[in-house]
Amino acid sequence: MAVIQKIRDKYAKLAGFIIALALVGFILMDAASGRFGELFGKDSSVVKVNGEKVDAKEYAERIREYETLYELYSKRQLDDAAKAQLHDQALRELVFEKLISKQMDELGIQMTKEEEKDIIKGPYPDPMVQQFPYFMDPKTGQFNAQALAAFEQKNNPFFAKPEGQKALESWETVKTYVKRNYRIQKFSNLVVNGLYTPKFVVDRQIKDQNSMASVRFVKVPYTTVNDNEVKVTDADLQTYLQKHAALYTIEDPTRSIDYVSFDIVPSSEDTAKAKGTLEQIKNEFATTNDAESVVNRNSDEQFVGAYVTKKSMMSAYADSIMNMPSGAVFGPYYENGSYKLTKVLDKKTLPDSVKCRHILIKTKDQANVVLADSVAKQRIDSIETALKAGADFKTLAAKYSEDEGSKNNGGEYDFQLAQRPQLSKEFGDFIFDGKSGEKKVVKVSNDNYTGYHYIEIINQNGIEPTAKLATISKSLFAGQNTDQAVYAKATAFAGKNTTAASFDAAVKSENLNKRVASNVKVSDFTIQGLGSSHEIIKWMYDAKLGDVSGIFTLENRYIVAKLADVQDKGLVKLDANTKPMIESLVKNDKKAQLIKDKYKTVASLESLSQTAGQPIQQADSFNAQNPFAPGLGYEPKAIGFAFYAGFKPNTVSEGIQGQDGVIYMMVTNRFDSNKPMDPMALNQQVMQTQMQNKNYLAQTLQEVFRRNANIKYNASMLY
């Protein structure tokens, strides 16, 4: 004890100092990588918009908001595709908000207290408020303002429950979104509604619609000039790009990769395992009297027990299975990614669809007693008696039925045989097993409600043989050994081929399938063909041209990539992807000039046709507004020239460079249809044109503001 105490006394201060130093280091490391990273030289923004930062924390909060709204309103679980879409939406809207926030402030665009109250609690609140699940009337499916008022009451006991707390948090998220979006919408409306369509624009549209022409023409195709007659240099290509800069300017930087995918596919060992599992339980399945339990215990898909027809089964093995007797088992067989065993439980002749009508009197609703059983039975019996005496079914259904889905249309329903498993058993058994014209009182009891139905079978269609099937399904997937073997192959490839040259050589020597992902933006969250790929995109914007990646793990595959191209903002680069297209366009320009020089002294279309060996063609009665003319095709330059006042009828035009050749034409007729337009129709066209322009601007407003902005993404913080 004395020795231990001596050590304590001697080294206590030193130990304390070491612990304190470690804690400080830990805090500094966390700060450098977290929200205080900029104190240590690290940029914590995900994007800078004209120098103004969008912080990673703000971005993360917006994503959480959108994910909450998605799950709340779509009632679906988030998958990778949905997440990628929400990330992209969050980023785009944060950028847009930064672009317009200063202008909104300068214009004084705010939300008043009255407006806030109106869009949340007014007579006609925002659609997202109206669709909030807790404000929907369960019977009508419509918005219930009283439910909103009750929900927002202080000391609501519902909020003490976990689900109540979650609902309250979701409601706060909805209000935040609605209020923020309202202000942005005010700004957008201000811009869009400021758009005006002058009358002279509509007058010109009408004039172009009514201006008609017919032409005869000769088209000399570019293919009449051999490629070896024109030489295209890189300088020519660059000049073409600069001349057409508006068409070939890249607004957002992009990256392109070549990659090899090592796909994880089931091996013969995996196949034997899945098939063998079914072979082991086949005898039990064949002899059991409780097929449902055997299915639910052994299958990847739960028991359905539906009656199916040969057509509705939608299986390549339908003939074999439908021809088996009750009790027989078919399989194992492979279909849709799984091995299966199917047992025929029962065979019947049933209709594939039924039209019926009913009146429902409930005794219980969600386990809550709403009416005594004896009273309900007496009421349904009275309804049956009245109907037998000639009472109108629709009138009684509207007055007494408690099925909100059918009471206002005479209690009628059309059901397909495939829907039978979703119906209450007693209801489904009667309408499908009964006969057209039968009527009956049926008592139903399930988890949703208990009650009495008076049912009439109106008609049954498509009566044919059916079978009730039970299927055990085992998905075929790659096992651990298969996964490890594929990973080892990917590891070996990545380890040996760390340069662009060795990557390309290995792809060729090993006969691997090299795939391409082109023009990936830093703000993208998916790559076509790969799906959600944020780690790959992050690497692409950190890597240098020619770098080879390590292994990326995606669903059922391992990826090794090479950064094949870097395209910065500005004119598109001339590379293996873009050069052939630009070269073809420049060749056509040069060929067009050669053709024009060759036939610059054209006396008539007939002589040109004979000299060039091309037929005289005709395009009749086209108008000036449409860039396409029957017989001529899509040729906006030629069509525009046909209406040029300086081009006199019955004269041959100069050579007009078209899409696939040089066009020489003669106007044979030019006239105005002179269709009179009454003032009301003119006003409607003005309004229609204005609406079209406003709709277009509303849809492209974000892109309009982005076009002239300086937007810089930070890939290291974005993913």
Phi, psi and omega in degrees: 000322181295322180294317180298318180296324180295319179296319179300313183296322187283324189247006183300314182295320179296317179297318179298320180295319181295317179297316179298319180296319179296319180296317179298317178299319179297316180296316181295320179297317180294320180295320182294330181261355185248216190290340179259021185302330184292337175296338183247020175089005180260133180279118183264008180273152175270334179201149173243127182247107185052040178087348180269132188271144165253112186287151180300325180294317178298319179296315180297320179295322179293321178297316178299321178298312182292324178294321177298314181295322180298310182293326182291316187263332179272339183057034177232154176283147179288128170251179184298322181295317179294319178299316180298319180295319180291322177299316180295317180297316180299316182294315181298317183286327175295319177297314180298319180296321177295323182292328186252353186299317181296318180293322178297319179296315181294328179276353180073028180279108181227174173252121179281165177298323180294319179294318179301315179296322184292317184280345179260314187235008182286181180298327180231076183291171180305144180306326180291329175291315181297330183264004178299125190307325184282354179253009182265133176290120184297337181276316185260341184074013182256162179295136180239106183298329180293325178295323177296313181298317180293323181297323185271005178294142177292151179060031175295118184298339179299328184287349177283341180273152179304318180291330176291320178296319178294320179296320179295318178297320178296320180295319177296323177296318179297314181297319178301313181296313183299316182292318179295316182293329180297317180294318179296321180294325176298317178296314181299317179297323179298316180291311185294317182285349174281352179285131183232138178254107181296155181296328183294333177293315179293321178301320180291322177300316180295319179299316180294324178295324184270346179279121184240152178208155171230141183224155164252145184206158172236129177250123177262107185294152176296334182292349177286349176254125180293146180299328182287354177275347180238135177247131181242123179258166176298327178295322177298317181296317181293322177297319179298316180299316181293324179293328181246042186302326182298330181274336189237030176259129179269120181280322181244135176302149178225161175228151177229145179231152161259141181213158175244131180254123175261096188280137179267099181244147182302140179268176176298327177296318179294320179298314180298324181293313180295317181291320181295325178300318179289323178300325183291330183255003183299317182295317178299319181296321183289329186260348184288151172261359180235070183299326182301315180295318180297318178297308184295335180277333189242345189262152173286341178240136185287160181298136177249312177070031181273151170276133182232153171263170179300322181287315184287343180294328177050056179223147176293343182256014185302317181300313182296316183290317183290339179273354180280153176281165176302137180095345182281153180239133179248133176121187006291145175223154184258130180200133175052044174081010181219152167268141188223151167240131179236130179246136175273116182270327184197155177228134180214161169260116187226158174284149176275350175205152181223136170252126182218172172218153186207164172231130184248132170241117184273146169252330177224146175228114184052046178073000177266126180291125180247343180199139179299142183303318182295322179292318179297317180296320179296322181291316181292326177294322178296320178296317179299316180298317180297320180293320178296332180276359175107009179296154181282124184298314183299320180295315180292322179297313181297326185276320191247334187293140179256016173264101183296337182285343184225350188299330183270000175236036175077017179074014188274147175217150168244123181239138172270155180302325180296341180273353186304319180298336180276348180275157171303138187305313183296321179294309182297320180299317183292312187288333180266326180273340179282191182238156177305133179095346180290149180224143185196149169268125183236132176266131182241139176220120177211187184292334184273320182199164171230142180175184181248134174250134162261120188238138171238129175273111183284307174201160178234139183233155174062048181287125184202169181296139177226165177221140173267121189244150170235130184232129172261124185239132176236113181297139176269114180223162181287133178277180183298319180297319179296315179301314182295324180293319179292318179297320179297321179294317178296320179297317180297319180295312182294324182290325183274336189240084186257000177238162181299319182295315181290326176301308182296319181295319181292321178301319181287313184291326181267003178055046180270157180271103178277124180250163186232136170237111189254152170054051178272124179275156180294334180272358175288152177240352176229157174239130181302128181093343180242340182079212181298120191218041187298326180292323179293316181296320177301315179297319182302325183268356172261336187278166175255158181306128180094349178295148176247135185279171166279205183267129172256134180260115174244179181295118176062027177195157172241138186241135169237127188236156173237131177286108189265337183204144176235118179242111179274170179299138180129202180298141179299143179281148174273109179221190184299334182275319186265332187299315181301320181293312181295322180297321179295320180293319179293320177301316179297322176300314182292321178295320178301319180293321178297319179294317179298317180296322183291323184243040184283345179247059181282125180270322181203162177295326181297314180293322178296316180301318180290318182290315184276346181072030181238145185284156171276128182241172184224142172231119189251142166050058173253155182255170188282347184274335186263123180284000179245135178229134177302132181092331181257327181088198180278099182219074184301324180295314182293319180295317177299319181293330180298336181256006178290125185299331181283351178266104187281142177302151177065022171241155181270131181287165167292168178295129181248120182289118182252196184290319182226017178178177178262131186252130171245128185219165178226128176281120179265339180201134176220122185207165175255133179289340176050043176286118181292142179239120181288158184305324181294316179295322178297316179297321178296321180291322176300314181294320180295316179297317180295320179295318178299316180294320179293318179298318179297316180295320180298322181285334185248010186301316180300316181294325178300314180288327181290332191301320183256014181266157175260101185244122181235119181269150178248096187299327183293335180256348186284330186246000000 
